[in-house]
Amino acid sequence: MYTIAYLEKNGKGFADNCPWIVMPPFETLAGCQQDADKMIRQGYQRVTVFRCSSSLARLLEETTVCWDYIKRNQVRCAGARADLAQASVRLVG
C-alpha cells in the first residue's frame, strides 16, 4: 500500500512537523504517483509518496505521522515523475 504526505498550498500541515496524509491508501504505486503528480501541478507543497502498511493505514484514521517516518519510507519516483518531484523540492526546499 502507498499513500501521499503533503502540505497545503500555503505550506500548512496537520500540525508542526506533521503533514496531511491522503486516505484511504492506494493499492498500487502507479495510482498513488498519478495522484501525487496531480497534487504537485495543483500547487500542494512537499508532496511525498511513501509506503504504508495496512496497520499504519488503520492507525492513520486516528492519528498522523511526522516527516521523519515518511522520509524513511519514501518511494523514489521514476522518469518524468522524478523531474517533477525534484522541481517541487526546489520550490519548497
N, C-alpha and C positions, 0 to 999 in steps of 0.2 A: 504494500500500500504506500501511497505517496500523497503528500499534501503541500500546501504553499503557506509560507510565512510572509507577511508584508506589513508595511506601514501605509497609512492613508496618504493621499496626495499631498497633504500638508505636513507630512512627516510624523504624525502622531501614531502611537501604537496602543495596545490594550492598557499597558502600564509602562513605567520606566523599565527599559531593557526587556520588555515583553511585547512581541509583535501580535498582530491579529493573525489568526490561523483559519484557512479555508476548511470548512467542514460541510458534509462528510468527506473523508479522504477518497482519493481516486484509486481505482483498481490497477490502472495502467500508468506507466511513466509517460507515455506519449500523450494521453489525455491531460495529464497534470501539466506537462510542459506547454501544451497548447494554450491552456487557460493562463499559465504564468506569462507567456508571451503577450497575450491579450492584455493582461493587467499592466505589464510594462508599457505597452503602447498607450494605455489609458492614463498613465502618469503615476501609478502607485509606486512607492519607493521601497527599496531593499527587498524586492520580490525574490524569494528563495525557495526552491523546490527541495524537499527533504523526505527521507524515508520515515514512515510512520507505521509502527506495528499496530495490530488490532487492539492490544491492551492500551497503548498510548491513545488511540482514537477514542476509546471509551473514557479514558481519563480526561481528554481534552474537552469532553462535553461539560465538565465541571470546573476545569482549571485551565491554565495556559502554561507555556514553556518559555524559557529565556533563550536569547540568541546563542548562548554557549552550546546548548543542546542541539539547536538547529544547525550550527556550523559543523558540529561533529557528525551529523547525519545528512549533510548536504549532498545532493546529487549534482554532479557536474553536467552542464548542458553540452550538447554536441552540435557541430556545424554552425548554421546561421544563428541558432539559439544562443550559442556561446558568445557570438559577436554582440547580440542584443543584450545579453546579461552583462557583459563587460561594459557596454555603453552605459547601462543603468548604474553600475557600480561607480563609474567615473562621475556620474551626475550626483550621486548621494555620498560618495566616499570622501 
